[in-house]
């Protein structure tokens, strides 16, 4: 994934990592949604939204995650969020994102998660 707001994502067949910018607001929301859609339309089964460097996230960021979640569900995919900063994590928790998608404390934690396999 490459946008003016984030570096390319690292991906493999199972995971794609999308690095989010330091600030997420109305000015970059649409570009981030388009970029997350590109990843969700690829072969990766899990989109890891890496907010490790994000220090500010307003309702636009929450809306972007919810929009991406709808796309993920329609594609049979999963989103995991990495949000180690307390202020960003708190916004996501207050808005209910934590009930809709896992929030991990580190990228390593998110990447080590193994989704259940079909029997």
Phi and psi restraints in degrees (range 20) as a CNS / XPLOR table:
assign (resid 1 and name C) (resid 2 and name N)
       (resid 2 and name CA) (resid 2 and name C) 1.0 -137.6 20.0 2
assign (resid 2 and name N) (resid 2 and name CA)
       (resid 2 and name C) (resid 3 and name N) 1.0 124.8 20.0 2
assign (resid 2 and name C) (resid 3 and name N)
       (resid 3 and name CA) (resid 3 and name C) 1.0 -135.6 20.0 2
assign (resid 3 and name N) (resid 3 and name CA)
       (resid 3 and name C) (resid 4 and name N) 1.0 176.2 20.0 2
assign (resid 3 and name C) (resid 4 and name N)
       (resid 4 and name CA) (resid 4 and name C) 1.0 -68.2 20.0 2
assign (resid 4 and name N) (resid 4 and name CA)
       (resid 4 and name C) (resid 5 and name N) 1.0 -10.7 20.0 2
assign (resid 4 and name C) (resid 5 and name N)
       (resid 5 and name CA) (resid 5 and name C) 1.0 -107.1 20.0 2
assign (resid 5 and name N) (resid 5 and name CA)
       (resid 5 and name C) (resid 6 and name N) 1.0 -11.0 20.0 2
assign (resid 5 and name C) (resid 6 and name N)
       (resid 6 and name CA) (resid 6 and name C) 1.0 -152.5 20.0 2
assign (resid 6 and name N) (resid 6 and name CA)
       (resid 6 and name C) (resid 7 and name N) 1.0 156.0 20.0 2
assign (resid 6 and name C) (resid 7 and name N)
       (resid 7 and name CA) (resid 7 and name C) 1.0 -75.0 20.0 2
assign (resid 7 and name N) (resid 7 and name CA)
       (resid 7 and name C) (resid 8 and name N) 1.0 169.5 20.0 2
assign (resid 7 and name C) (resid 8 and name N)
       (resid 8 and name CA) (resid 8 and name C) 1.0 -58.7 20.0 2
assign (resid 8 and name N) (resid 8 and name CA)
       (resid 8 and name C) (resid 9 and name N) 1.0 148.8 20.0 2
assign (resid 8 and name C) (resid 9 and name N)
       (resid 9 and name CA) (resid 9 and name C) 1.0 -79.2 20.0 2
assign (resid 9 and name N) (resid 9 and name CA)
       (resid 9 and name C) (resid 10 and name N) 1.0 149.2 20.0 2
assign (resid 9 and name C) (resid 10 and name N)
       (resid 10 and name CA) (resid 10 and name C) 1.0 -90.7 20.0 2
assign (resid 10 and name N) (resid 10 and name CA)
       (resid 10 and name C) (resid 11 and name N) 1.0 135.5 20.0 2
assign (resid 10 and name C) (resid 11 and name N)
       (resid 11 and name CA) (resid 11 and name C) 1.0 -145.2 20.0 2
assign (resid 11 and name N) (resid 11 and name CA)
       (resid 11 and name C) (resid 12 and name N) 1.0 157.7 20.0 2
assign (resid 11 and name C) (resid 12 and name N)
       (resid 12 and name CA) (resid 12 and name C) 1.0 -140.0 20.0 2
assign (resid 12 and name N) (resid 12 and name CA)
       (resid 12 and name C) (resid 13 and name N) 1.0 -169.8 20.0 2
assign (resid 12 and name C) (resid 13 and name N)
       (resid 13 and name CA) (resid 13 and name C) 1.0 -64.7 20.0 2
assign (resid 13 and name N) (resid 13 and name CA)
       (resid 13 and name C) (resid 14 and name N) 1.0 -24.6 20.0 2
assign (resid 13 and name C) (resid 14 and name N)
       (resid 14 and name CA) (resid 14 and name C) 1.0 -101.7 20.0 2
assign (resid 14 and name N) (resid 14 and name CA)
       (resid 14 and name C) (resid 15 and name N) 1.0 -41.1 20.0 2
assign (resid 14 and name C) (resid 15 and name N)
       (resid 15 and name CA) (resid 15 and name C) 1.0 -122.6 20.0 2
assign (resid 15 and name N) (resid 15 and name CA)
       (resid 15 and name C) (resid 16 and name N) 1.0 149.3 20.0 2
assign (resid 15 and name C) (resid 16 and name N)
       (resid 16 and name CA) (resid 16 and name C) 1.0 -131.6 20.0 2
assign (resid 16 and name N) (resid 16 and name CA)
       (resid 16 and name C) (resid 17 and name N) 1.0 131.1 20.0 2
assign (resid 16 and name C) (resid 17 and name N)
       (resid 17 and name CA) (resid 17 and name C) 1.0 -108.1 20.0 2
assign (resid 17 and name N) (resid 17 and name CA)
       (resid 17 and name C) (resid 18 and name N) 1.0 123.5 20.0 2
assign (resid 17 and name C) (resid 18 and name N)
       (resid 18 and name CA) (resid 18 and name C) 1.0 -111.5 20.0 2
assign (resid 18 and name N) (resid 18 and name CA)
       (resid 18 and name C) (resid 19 and name N) 1.0 111.8 20.0 2
assign (resid 18 and name C) (resid 19 and name N)
       (resid 19 and name CA) (resid 19 and name C) 1.0 -80.1 20.0 2
assign (resid 19 and name N) (resid 19 and name CA)
       (resid 19 and name C) (resid 20 and name N) 1.0 122.6 20.0 2
assign (resid 19 and name C) (resid 20 and name N)
       (resid 20 and name CA) (resid 20 and name C) 1.0 -88.2 20.0 2
assign (resid 20 and name N) (resid 20 and name CA)
       (resid 20 and name C) (resid 21 and name N) 1.0 157.1 20.0 2
assign (resid 20 and name C) (resid 21 and name N)
       (resid 21 and name CA) (resid 21 and name C) 1.0 -76.3 20.0 2
assign (resid 21 and name N) (resid 21 and name CA)
       (resid 21 and name C) (resid 22 and name N) 1.0 173.4 20.0 2
assign (resid 21 and name C) (resid 22 and name N)
       (resid 22 and name CA) (resid 22 and name C) 1.0 -63.5 20.0 2
assign (resid 22 and name N) (resid 22 and name CA)
       (resid 22 and name C) (resid 23 and name N) 1.0 -34.7 20.0 2
assign (resid 22 and name C) (resid 23 and name N)
       (resid 23 and name CA) (resid 23 and name C) 1.0 -127.3 20.0 2
assign (resid 23 and name N) (resid 23 and name CA)
       (resid 23 and name C) (resid 24 and name N) 1.0 133.2 20.0 2
assign (resid 23 and name C) (resid 24 and name N)
       (resid 24 and name CA) (resid 24 and name C) 1.0 -120.4 20.0 2
assign (resid 24 and name N) (resid 24 and name CA)
       (resid 24 and name C) (resid 25 and name N) 1.0 118.3 20.0 2
assign (resid 24 and name C) (resid 25 and name N)
       (resid 25 and name CA) (resid 25 and name C) 1.0 -150.3 20.0 2
assign (resid 25 and name N) (resid 25 and name CA)
       (resid 25 and name C) (resid 26 and name N) 1.0 -168.7 20.0 2
assign (resid 25 and name C) (resid 26 and name N)
       (resid 26 and name CA) (resid 26 and name C) 1.0 -59.5 20.0 2
assign (resid 26 and name N) (resid 26 and name CA)
       (resid 26 and name C) (resid 27 and name N) 1.0 -27.0 20.0 2
assign (resid 26 and name C) (resid 27 and name N)
       (resid 27 and name CA) (resid 27 and name C) 1.0 -71.7 20.0 2
assign (resid 27 and name N) (resid 27 and name CA)
       (resid 27 and name C) (resid 28 and name N) 1.0 -29.8 20.0 2
assign (resid 27 and name C) (resid 28 and name N)
       (resid 28 and name CA) (resid 28 and name C) 1.0 -118.8 20.0 2
assign (resid 28 and name N) (resid 28 and name CA)
       (resid 28 and name C) (resid 29 and name N) 1.0 0.1 20.0 2
assign (resid 28 and name C) (resid 29 and name N)
       (resid 29 and name CA) (resid 29 and name C) 1.0 -54.7 20.0 2
assign (resid 29 and name N) (resid 29 and name CA)
       (resid 29 and name C) (resid 30 and name N) 1.0 -51.4 20.0 2
assign (resid 29 and name C) (resid 30 and name N)
       (resid 30 and name CA) (resid 30 and name C) 1.0 -62.1 20.0 2
assign (resid 30 and name N) (resid 30 and name CA)
       (resid 30 and name C) (resid 31 and name N) 1.0 -41.1 20.0 2
assign (resid 30 and name C) (resid 31 and name N)
       (resid 31 and name CA) (resid 31 and name C) 1.0 -64.0 20.0 2
assign (resid 31 and name N) (resid 31 and name CA)
       (resid 31 and name C) (resid 32 and name N) 1.0 -38.5 20.0 2
assign (resid 31 and name C) (resid 32 and name N)
       (resid 32 and name CA) (resid 32 and name C) 1.0 -67.8 20.0 2
assign (resid 32 and name N) (resid 32 and name CA)
       (resid 32 and name C) (resid 33 and name N) 1.0 -40.3 20.0 2
assign (resid 32 and name C) (resid 33 and name N)
       (resid 33 and name CA) (resid 33 and name C) 1.0 -62.5 20.0 2
assign (resid 33 and name N) (resid 33 and name CA)
       (resid 33 and name C) (resid 34 and name N) 1.0 -46.3 20.0 2
assign (resid 33 and name C) (resid 34 and name N)
       (resid 34 and name CA) (resid 34 and name C) 1.0 -58.3 20.0 2
assign (resid 34 and name N) (resid 34 and name CA)
       (resid 34 and name C) (resid 35 and name N) 1.0 -42.5 20.0 2
assign (resid 34 and name C) (resid 35 and name N)
       (resid 35 and name CA) (resid 35 and name C) 1.0 -66.3 20.0 2
assign (resid 35 and name N) (resid 35 and name CA)
       (resid 35 and name C) (resid 36 and name N) 1.0 -41.1 20.0 2
assign (resid 35 and name C) (resid 36 and name N)
       (resid 36 and name CA) (resid 36 and name C) 1.0 -66.0 20.0 2
assign (resid 36 and name N) (resid 36 and name CA)
       (resid 36 and name C) (resid 37 and name N) 1.0 -36.0 20.0 2
assign (resid 36 and name C) (resid 37 and name N)
       (resid 37 and name CA) (resid 37 and name C) 1.0 -61.5 20.0 2
assign (resid 37 and name N) (resid 37 and name CA)
       (resid 37 and name C) (resid 38 and name N) 1.0 -42.3 20.0 2
assign (resid 37 and name C) (resid 38 and name N)
       (resid 38 and name CA) (resid 38 and name C) 1.0 -58.1 20.0 2
assign (resid 38 and name N) (resid 38 and name CA)
       (resid 38 and name C) (resid 39 and name N) 1.0 -43.9 20.0 2
assign (resid 38 and name C) (resid 39 and name N)
       (resid 39 and name CA) (resid 39 and name C) 1.0 -66.4 20.0 2
assign (resid 39 and name N) (resid 39 and name CA)
       (resid 39 and name C) (resid 40 and name N) 1.0 -43.4 20.0 2
assign (resid 39 and name C) (resid 40 and name N)
       (resid 40 and name CA) (resid 40 and name C) 1.0 -66.3 20.0 2
assign (resid 40 and name N) (resid 40 and name CA)
       (resid 40 and name C) (resid 41 and name N) 1.0 -23.6 20.0 2
assign (resid 40 and name C) (resid 41 and name N)
       (resid 41 and name CA) (resid 41 and name C) 1.0 -85.8 20.0 2
assign (resid 41 and name N) (resid 41 and name CA)
       (resid 41 and name C) (resid 42 and name N) 1.0 -4.5 20.0 2
assign (resid 41 and name C) (resid 42 and name N)
       (resid 42 and name CA) (resid 42 and name C) 1.0 -86.6 20.0 2
assign (resid 42 and name N) (resid 42 and name CA)
       (resid 42 and name C) (resid 43 and name N) 1.0 -169.8 20.0 2
assign (resid 42 and name C) (resid 43 and name N)
       (resid 43 and name CA) (resid 43 and name C) 1.0 -77.9 20.0 2
assign (resid 43 and name N) (resid 43 and name CA)
       (resid 43 and name C) (resid 44 and name N) 1.0 -17.5 20.0 2
assign (resid 43 and name C) (resid 44 and name N)
       (resid 44 and name CA) (resid 44 and name C) 1.0 -64.1 20.0 2
assign (resid 44 and name N) (resid 44 and name CA)
       (resid 44 and name C) (resid 45 and name N) 1.0 138.8 20.0 2
assign (resid 44 and name C) (resid 45 and name N)
       (resid 45 and name CA) (resid 45 and name C) 1.0 -88.5 20.0 2
assign (resid 45 and name N) (resid 45 and name CA)
       (resid 45 and name C) (resid 46 and name N) 1.0 -22.2 20.0 2
assign (resid 45 and name C) (resid 46 and name N)
       (resid 46 and name CA) (resid 46 and name C) 1.0 -129.0 20.0 2
assign (resid 46 and name N) (resid 46 and name CA)
       (resid 46 and name C) (resid 47 and name N) 1.0 127.7 20.0 2
assign (resid 46 and name C) (resid 47 and name N)
       (resid 47 and name CA) (resid 47 and name C) 1.0 -99.2 20.0 2
assign (resid 47 and name N) (resid 47 and name CA)
       (resid 47 and name C) (resid 48 and name N) 1.0 118.9 20.0 2
assign (resid 47 and name C) (resid 48 and name N)
       (resid 48 and name CA) (resid 48 and name C) 1.0 -99.4 20.0 2
assign (resid 48 and name N) (resid 48 and name CA)
       (resid 48 and name C) (resid 49 and name N) 1.0 112.4 20.0 2
assign (resid 48 and name C) (resid 49 and name N)
       (resid 49 and name CA) (resid 49 and name C) 1.0 -89.5 20.0 2
assign (resid 49 and name N) (resid 49 and name CA)
       (resid 49 and name C) (resid 50 and name N) 1.0 104.3 20.0 2
assign (resid 49 and name C) (resid 50 and name N)
       (resid 50 and name CA) (resid 50 and name C) 1.0 -89.2 20.0 2
assign (resid 50 and name N) (resid 50 and name CA)
       (resid 50 and name C) (resid 51 and name N) 1.0 103.1 20.0 2
assign (resid 50 and name C) (resid 51 and name N)
       (resid 51 and name CA) (resid 51 and name C) 1.0 -102.3 20.0 2
assign (resid 51 and name N) (resid 51 and name CA)
       (resid 51 and name C) (resid 52 and name N) 1.0 26.6 20.0 2
assign (resid 51 and name C) (resid 52 and name N)
       (resid 52 and name CA) (resid 52 and name C) 1.0 -57.8 20.0 2
assign (resid 52 and name N) (resid 52 and name CA)
       (resid 52 and name C) (resid 53 and name N) 1.0 -35.4 20.0 2
assign (resid 52 and name C) (resid 53 and name N)
       (resid 53 and name CA) (resid 53 and name C) 1.0 -96.2 20.0 2
assign (resid 53 and name N) (resid 53 and name CA)
       (resid 53 and name C) (resid 54 and name N) 1.0 -0.2 20.0 2
assign (resid 53 and name C) (resid 54 and name N)
       (resid 54 and name CA) (resid 54 and name C) 1.0 -79.5 20.0 2
assign (resid 54 and name N) (resid 54 and name CA)
       (resid 54 and name C) (resid 55 and name N) 1.0 122.6 20.0 2
assign (resid 54 and name C) (resid 55 and name N)
       (resid 55 and name CA) (resid 55 and name C) 1.0 -108.6 20.0 2
assign (resid 55 and name N) (resid 55 and name CA)
       (resid 55 and name C) (resid 56 and name N) 1.0 -15.1 20.0 2
assign (resid 55 and name C) (resid 56 and name N)
       (resid 56 and name CA) (resid 56 and name C) 1.0 -140.6 20.0 2
assign (resid 56 and name N) (resid 56 and name CA)
       (resid 56 and name C) (resid 57 and name N) 1.0 129.6 20.0 2
assign (resid 56 and name C) (resid 57 and name N)
       (resid 57 and name CA) (resid 57 and name C) 1.0 -144.4 20.0 2
assign (resid 57 and name N) (resid 57 and name CA)
       (resid 57 and name C) (resid 58 and name N) 1.0 116.3 20.0 2
assign (resid 57 and name C) (resid 58 and name N)
       (resid 58 and name CA) (resid 58 and name C) 1.0 -100.0 20.0 2
assign (resid 58 and name N) (resid 58 and name CA)
       (resid 58 and name C) (resid 59 and name N) 1.0 -165.8 20.0 2
assign (resid 58 and name C) (resid 59 and name N)
       (resid 59 and name CA) (resid 59 and name C) 1.0 -62.2 20.0 2
assign (resid 59 and name N) (resid 59 and name CA)
       (resid 59 and name C) (resid 60 and name N) 1.0 -23.3 20.0 2
assign (resid 59 and name C) (resid 60 and name N)
       (resid 60 and name CA) (resid 60 and name C) 1.0 -64.0 20.0 2
assign (resid 60 and name N) (resid 60 and name CA)
       (resid 60 and name C) (resid 61 and name N) 1.0 -39.1 20.0 2
assign (resid 60 and name C) (resid 61 and name N)
       (resid 61 and name CA) (resid 61 and name C) 1.0 -67.1 20.0 2
assign (resid 61 and name N) (resid 61 and name CA)
       (resid 61 and name C) (resid 62 and name N) 1.0 -40.5 20.0 2
assign (resid 61 and name C) (resid 62 and name N)
       (resid 62 and name CA) (resid 62 and name C) 1.0 -62.0 20.0 2
assign (resid 62 and name N) (resid 62 and name CA)
       (resid 62 and name C) (resid 63 and name N) 1.0 -45.4 20.0 2
assign (resid 62 and name C) (resid 63 and name N)
       (resid 63 and name CA) (resid 63 and name C) 1.0 -62.1 20.0 2
assign (resid 63 and name N) (resid 63 and name CA)
       (resid 63 and name C) (resid 64 and name N) 1.0 -39.9 20.0 2
assign (resid 63 and name C) (resid 64 and name N)
       (resid 64 and name CA) (resid 64 and name C) 1.0 -60.3 20.0 2
assign (resid 64 and name N) (resid 64 and name CA)
       (resid 64 and name C) (resid 65 and name N) 1.0 -43.8 20.0 2
assign (resid 64 and name C) (resid 65 and name N)
       (resid 65 and name CA) (resid 65 and name C) 1.0 -64.3 20.0 2
assign (resid 65 and name N) (resid 65 and name CA)
       (resid 65 and name C) (resid 66 and name N) 1.0 -41.2 20.0 2
assign (resid 65 and name C) (resid 66 and name N)
       (resid 66 and name CA) (resid 66 and name C) 1.0 -66.0 20.0 2
assign (resid 66 and name N) (resid 66 and name CA)
       (resid 66 and name C) (resid 67 and name N) 1.0 -38.8 20.0 2
assign (resid 66 and name C) (resid 67 and name N)
       (resid 67 and name CA) (resid 67 and name C) 1.0 -64.5 20.0 2
assign (resid 67 and name N) (resid 67 and name CA)
       (resid 67 and name C) (resid 68 and name N) 1.0 -44.3 20.0 2
assign (resid 67 and name C) (resid 68 and name N)
       (resid 68 and name CA) (resid 68 and name C) 1.0 -65.0 20.0 2
assign (resid 68 and name N) (resid 68 and name CA)
       (resid 68 and name C) (resid 69 and name N) 1.0 -36.1 20.0 2
assign (resid 68 and name C) (resid 69 and name N)
       (resid 69 and name CA) (resid 69 and name C) 1.0 -62.7 20.0 2
assign (resid 69 and name N) (resid 69 and name CA)
       (resid 69 and name C) (resid 70 and name N) 1.0 -42.3 20.0 2
assign (resid 69 and name C) (resid 70 and name N)
       (resid 70 and name CA) (resid 70 and name C) 1.0 -59.7 20.0 2
assign (resid 70 and name N) (resid 70 and name CA)
       (resid 70 and name C) (resid 71 and name N) 1.0 -41.6 20.0 2
assign (resid 70 and name C) (resid 71 and name N)
       (resid 71 and name CA) (resid 71 and name C) 1.0 -65.6 20.0 2
assign (resid 71 and name N) (resid 71 and name CA)
       (resid 71 and name C) (resid 72 and name N) 1.0 -42.2 20.0 2
assign (resid 71 and name C) (resid 72 and name N)
       (resid 72 and name CA) (resid 72 and name C) 1.0 -60.6 20.0 2
assign (resid 72 and name N) (resid 72 and name CA)
       (resid 72 and name C) (resid 73 and name N) 1.0 -46.4 20.0 2
assign (resid 72 and name C) (resid 73 and name N)
       (resid 73 and name CA) (resid 73 and name C) 1.0 -60.0 20.0 2
assign (resid 73 and name N) (resid 73 and name CA)
       (resid 73 and name C) (resid 74 and name N) 1.0 -43.0 20.0 2
assign (resid 73 and name C) (resid 74 and name N)
       (resid 74 and name CA) (resid 74 and name C) 1.0 -66.5 20.0 2
assign (resid 74 and name N) (resid 74 and name CA)
       (resid 74 and name C) (resid 75 and name N) 1.0 -20.7 20.0 2
assign (resid 74 and name C) (resid 75 and name N)
       (resid 75 and name CA) (resid 75 and name C) 1.0 -102.0 20.0 2
assign (resid 75 and name N) (resid 75 and name CA)
       (resid 75 and name C) (resid 76 and name N) 1.0 0.8 20.0 2
assign (resid 75 and name C) (resid 76 and name N)
       (resid 76 and name CA) (resid 76 and name C) 1.0 71.0 20.0 2
assign (resid 76 and name N) (resid 76 and name CA)
       (resid 76 and name C) (resid 77 and name N) 1.0 32.0 20.0 2
assign (resid 76 and name C) (resid 77 and name N)
       (resid 77 and name CA) (resid 77 and name C) 1.0 -117.3 20.0 2
assign (resid 77 and name N) (resid 77 and name CA)
       (resid 77 and name C) (resid 78 and name N) 1.0 172.8 20.0 2
assign (resid 77 and name C) (resid 78 and name N)
       (resid 78 and name CA) (resid 78 and name C) 1.0 -124.2 20.0 2
assign (resid 78 and name N) (resid 78 and name CA)
       (resid 78 and name C) (resid 79 and name N) 1.0 150.7 20.0 2
assign (resid 78 and name C) (resid 79 and name N)
       (resid 79 and name CA) (resid 79 and name C) 1.0 -120.5 20.0 2
assign (resid 79 and name N) (resid 79 and name CA)
       (resid 79 and name C) (resid 80 and name N) 1.0 134.4 20.0 2
assign (resid 79 and name C) (resid 80 and name N)
       (resid 80 and name CA) (resid 80 and name C) 1.0 -120.4 20.0 2
assign (resid 80 and name N) (resid 80 and name CA)
       (resid 80 and name C) (resid 81 and name N) 1.0 143.1 20.0 2
assign (resid 80 and name C) (resid 81 and name N)
       (resid 81 and name CA) (resid 81 and name C) 1.0 -114.3 20.0 2
assign (resid 81 and name N) (resid 81 and name CA)
       (resid 81 and name C) (resid 82 and name N) 1.0 136.6 20.0 2
assign (resid 81 and name C) (resid 82 and name N)
       (resid 82 and name CA) (resid 82 and name C) 1.0 -106.5 20.0 2
assign (resid 82 and name N) (resid 82 and name CA)
       (resid 82 and name C) (resid 83 and name N) 1.0 116.7 20.0 2
assign (resid 82 and name C) (resid 83 and name N)
       (resid 83 and name CA) (resid 83 and name C) 1.0 -143.4 20.0 2
assign (resid 83 and name N) (resid 83 and name CA)
       (resid 83 and name C) (resid 84 and name N) 1.0 82.1 20.0 2
assign (resid 83 and name C) (resid 84 and name N)
       (resid 84 and name CA) (resid 84 and name C) 1.0 -78.1 20.0 2
assign (resid 84 and name N) (resid 84 and name CA)
       (resid 84 and name C) (resid 85 and name N) 1.0 -19.2 20.0 2
assign (resid 84 and name C) (resid 85 and name N)
       (resid 85 and name CA) (resid 85 and name C) 1.0 -80.3 20.0 2
assign (resid 85 and name N) (resid 85 and name CA)
       (resid 85 and name C) (resid 86 and name N) 1.0 131.2 20.0 2
assign (resid 85 and name C) (resid 86 and name N)
       (resid 86 and name CA) (resid 86 and name C) 1.0 -58.7 20.0 2
assign (resid 86 and name N) (resid 86 and name CA)
       (resid 86 and name C) (resid 87 and name N) 1.0 -41.7 20.0 2
assign (resid 86 and name C) (resid 87 and name N)
       (resid 87 and name CA) (resid 87 and name C) 1.0 -66.8 20.0 2
assign (resid 87 and name N) (resid 87 and name CA)
       (resid 87 and name C) (resid 88 and name N) 1.0 -38.8 20.0 2
assign (resid 87 and name C) (resid 88 and name N)
       (resid 88 and name CA) (resid 88 and name C) 1.0 -71.0 20.0 2
assign (resid 88 and name N) (resid 88 and name CA)
       (resid 88 and name C) (resid 89 and name N) 1.0 -45.3 20.0 2
assign (resid 88 and name C) (resid 89 and name N)
       (resid 89 and name CA) (resid 89 and name C) 1.0 -59.4 20.0 2
assign (resid 89 and name N) (resid 89 and name CA)
       (resid 89 and name C) (resid 90 and name N) 1.0 -40.0 20.0 2
assign (resid 89 and name C) (resid 90 and name N)
       (resid 90 and name CA) (resid 90 and name C) 1.0 -62.3 20.0 2
assign (resid 90 and name N) (resid 90 and name CA)
       (resid 90 and name C) (resid 91 and name N) 1.0 -43.5 20.0 2
assign (resid 90 and name C) (resid 91 and name N)
       (resid 91 and name CA) (resid 91 and name C) 1.0 -59.4 20.0 2
assign (resid 91 and name N) (resid 91 and name CA)
       (resid 91 and name C) (resid 92 and name N) 1.0 -44.6 20.0 2
assign (resid 91 and name C) (resid 92 and name N)
       (resid 92 and name CA) (resid 92 and name C) 1.0 -65.3 20.0 2
assign (resid 92 and name N) (resid 92 and name CA)
       (resid 92 and name C) (resid 93 and name N) 1.0 -38.3 20.0 2
assign (resid 92 and name C) (resid 93 and name N)
       (resid 93 and name CA) (resid 93 and name C) 1.0 -68.2 20.0 2
assign (resid 93 and name N) (resid 93 and name CA)
       (resid 93 and name C) (resid 94 and name N) 1.0 -45.3 20.0 2
assign (resid 93 and name C) (resid 94 and name N)
       (resid 94 and name CA) (resid 94 and name C) 1.0 -60.9 20.0 2
assign (resid 94 and name N) (resid 94 and name CA)
       (resid 94 and name C) (resid 95 and name N) 1.0 -38.1 20.0 2
assign (resid 94 and name C) (resid 95 and name N)
       (resid 95 and name CA) (resid 95 and name C) 1.0 -83.7 20.0 2
assign (resid 95 and name N) (resid 95 and name CA)
       (resid 95 and name C) (resid 96 and name N) 1.0 -0.9 20.0 2
assign (resid 95 and name C) (resid 96 and name N)
       (resid 96 and name CA) (resid 96 and name C) 1.0 89.0 20.0 2
assign (resid 96 and name N) (resid 96 and name CA)
       (resid 96 and name C) (resid 97 and name N) 1.0 3.6 20.0 2
assign (resid 96 and name C) (resid 97 and name N)
       (resid 97 and name CA) (resid 97 and name C) 1.0 -60.5 20.0 2
assign (resid 97 and name N) (resid 97 and name CA)
       (resid 97 and name C) (resid 98 and name N) 1.0 -36.6 20.0 2
assign (resid 97 and name C) (resid 98 and name N)
       (resid 98 and name CA) (resid 98 and name C) 1.0 -62.2 20.0 2
assign (resid 98 and name N) (resid 98 and name CA)
       (resid 98 and name C) (resid 99 and name N) 1.0 -24.7 20.0 2
assign (resid 98 and name C) (resid 99 and name N)
       (resid 99 and name CA) (resid 99 and name C) 1.0 -82.3 20.0 2
assign (resid 99 and name N) (resid 99 and name CA)
       (resid 99 and name C) (resid 100 and name N) 1.0 -18.1 20.0 2
assign (resid 99 and name C) (resid 100 and name N)
       (resid 100 and name CA) (resid 100 and name C) 1.0 -101.1 20.0 2
assign (resid 100 and name N) (resid 100 and name CA)
       (resid 100 and name C) (resid 101 and name N) 1.0 -26.6 20.0 2
assign (resid 100 and name C) (resid 101 and name N)
       (resid 101 and name CA) (resid 101 and name C) 1.0 -151.4 20.0 2
assign (resid 101 and name N) (resid 101 and name CA)
       (resid 101 and name C) (resid 102 and name N) 1.0 147.1 20.0 2
assign (resid 101 and name C) (resid 102 and name N)
       (resid 102 and name CA) (resid 102 and name C) 1.0 -63.5 20.0 2
assign (resid 102 and name N) (resid 102 and name CA)
       (resid 102 and name C) (resid 103 and name N) 1.0 141.2 20.0 2
assign (resid 102 and name C) (resid 103 and name N)
       (resid 103 and name CA) (resid 103 and name C) 1.0 -117.2 20.0 2
assign (resid 103 and name N) (resid 103 and name CA)
       (resid 103 and name C) (resid 104 and name N) 1.0 116.5 20.0 2
assign (resid 103 and name C) (resid 104 and name N)
       (resid 104 and name CA) (resid 104 and name C) 1.0 -100.3 20.0 2
assign (resid 104 and name N) (resid 104 and name CA)
       (resid 104 and name C) (resid 105 and name N) 1.0 155.1 20.0 2
assign (resid 104 and name C) (resid 105 and name N)
       (resid 105 and name CA) (resid 105 and name C) 1.0 -84.1 20.0 2
assign (resid 105 and name N) (resid 105 and name CA)
       (resid 105 and name C) (resid 106 and name N) 1.0 -15.4 20.0 2
assign (resid 105 and name C) (resid 106 and name N)
       (resid 106 and name CA) (resid 106 and name C) 1.0 -150.6 20.0 2
assign (resid 106 and name N) (resid 106 and name CA)
       (resid 106 and name C) (resid 107 and name N) 1.0 159.3 20.0 2
assign (resid 106 and name C) (resid 107 and name N)
       (resid 107 and name CA) (resid 107 and name C) 1.0 -63.8 20.0 2
assign (resid 107 and name N) (resid 107 and name CA)
       (resid 107 and name C) (resid 108 and name N) 1.0 -39.0 20.0 2
assign (resid 107 and name C) (resid 108 and name N)
       (resid 108 and name CA) (resid 108 and name C) 1.0 -60.3 20.0 2
assign (resid 108 and name N) (resid 108 and name CA)
       (resid 108 and name C) (resid 109 and name N) 1.0 -42.5 20.0 2
assign (resid 108 and name C) (resid 109 and name N)
       (resid 109 and name CA) (resid 109 and name C) 1.0 -61.8 20.0 2
assign (resid 109 and name N) (resid 109 and name CA)
       (resid 109 and name C) (resid 110 and name N) 1.0 -44.8 20.0 2
assign (resid 109 and name C) (resid 110 and name N)
       (resid 110 and name CA) (resid 110 and name C) 1.0 -65.0 20.0 2
assign (resid 110 and name N) (resid 110 and name CA)
       (resid 110 and name C) (resid 111 and name N) 1.0 -41.9 20.0 2
assign (resid 110 and name C) (resid 111 and name N)
       (resid 111 and name CA) (resid 111 and name C) 1.0 -74.0 20.0 2
assign (resid 111 and name N) (resid 111 and name CA)
       (resid 111 and name C) (resid 112 and name N) 1.0 -22.5 20.0 2
assign (resid 111 and name C) (resid 112 and name N)
       (resid 112 and name CA) (resid 112 and name C) 1.0 -82.2 20.0 2
assign (resid 112 and name N) (resid 112 and name CA)
       (resid 112 and name C) (resid 113 and name N) 1.0 -12.3 20.0 2
assign (resid 112 and name C) (resid 113 and name N)
       (resid 113 and name CA) (resid 113 and name C) 1.0 -66.7 20.0 2
assign (resid 113 and name N) (resid 113 and name CA)
       (resid 113 and name C) (resid 114 and name N) 1.0 132.0 20.0 2
assign (resid 113 and name C) (resid 114 and name N)
       (resid 114 and name CA) (resid 114 and name C) 1.0 -109.2 20.0 2
assign (resid 114 and name N) (resid 114 and name CA)
       (resid 114 and name C) (resid 115 and name N) 1.0 114.7 20.0 2
assign (resid 114 and name C) (resid 115 and name N)
       (resid 115 and name CA) (resid 115 and name C) 1.0 -65.7 20.0 2
assign (resid 115 and name N) (resid 115 and name CA)
       (resid 115 and name C) (resid 116 and name N) 1.0 153.2 20.0 2
assign (resid 115 and name C) (resid 116 and name N)
       (resid 116 and name CA) (resid 116 and name C) 1.0 -61.7 20.0 2
assign (resid 116 and name N) (resid 116 and name CA)
       (resid 116 and name C) (resid 117 and name N) 1.0 143.6 20.0 2
assign (resid 116 and name C) (resid 117 and name N)
       (resid 117 and name CA) (resid 117 and name C) 1.0 -97.2 20.0 2
assign (resid 117 and name N) (resid 117 and name CA)
       (resid 117 and name C) (resid 118 and name N) 1.0 148.0 20.0 2
assign (resid 117 and name C) (resid 118 and name N)
       (resid 118 and name CA) (resid 118 and name C) 1.0 -70.9 20.0 2
assign (resid 118 and name N) (resid 118 and name CA)
       (resid 118 and name C) (resid 119 and name N) 1.0 142.8 20.0 2
